[in-house]
């Protein structure tokens, strides 16, 4: 486990570095397109460093805002809060994560934050309504495991950075479109924006998928095993995974940038619950493989 934590920290540093370089290059060429001269590199560096700083320290808030999550309350979510309190002792975590709830019919959950001291667990209302107590306990223990193993830092940073890259790509595409509509006076800047927009449009989906694959599927098996250590009840998590994977509802609040964060594949068209083995591009291992691994622990 300690080796996985170390690798997660190294991966996070590597991805943040790549993000700074990529954003710097994109902003630099945008500045060149608008004839900002020698100040272009200064603007690009300043923008990339500031955006990375803001992204890193607010990744949990950005992810929660994207799925419109609300804080859990004692009035509405007493059972959920009670489960977390009971699991804190056996989890080994010193700081209790904040609990959030998303209004969505699909049962699912994720954990996010930059470290265990600033962590968040978020569950859907579908999870609270459709799972029994011991099943909820298994899911919360799984998310506590991601926090304990520092998976949350890597997955949250990837989610926000993927979203940021998609946003830049969309802006470049729209900018080039409107400049073409206006006039042809700025051929140089228009050409630069066109090339940037085309490159990002082609490369950003590939880059996004590679980033998500950097969050190894092995982390799900490790989190499942750690959850069993916390609860001493593999049957709870097994039953929870079966219910989550068989639920027909699509998770409306998930996106391509956040799909890898959830305990199970949130998009039913991509769900691999009926496949014996997950393919290389899957963000999650198959549910059958995870259940088999859990049964081998018993």
HELIX and SHEET records of a PDB file:
HELIX    1   1 UNK A    2  UNK A   33  1                                  32    
HELIX    2   2 UNK A   37  UNK A   39  5                                   3    
HELIX    3   3 UNK A   40  UNK A   57  1                                  18    
HELIX    4   4 UNK A   59  UNK A   66  1                                   8    
HELIX    5   5 UNK A   78  UNK A   91  1                                  14    
HELIX    6   6 UNK A  116  UNK A  118  5                                   3    
HELIX    7   7 UNK A  125  UNK A  130  1                                   6    
HELIX    8   8 UNK A  133  UNK A  148  1                                  16    
HELIX    9   9 UNK A  151  UNK A  182  1                                  32    
HELIX   10  10 UNK A  187  UNK A  214  1                                  28    
HELIX   11  11 UNK A  218  UNK A  231  1                                  14    
HELIX   12  12 UNK A  234  UNK A  246  1                                  13    
HELIX   13  13 UNK A  259  UNK A  261  5                                   3    
HELIX   14  14 UNK A  287  UNK A  297  1                                  11    
SHEET    1   A 4 UNK A  70  UNK A  71  0                                        
SHEET    2   A 4 UNK A  98  UNK A 102 -1                                        
SHEET    3   A 4 UNK A 119  UNK A 124  1                                        
SHEET    4   A 4 UNK A 109  UNK A 113 -1                                        
END                                                                             
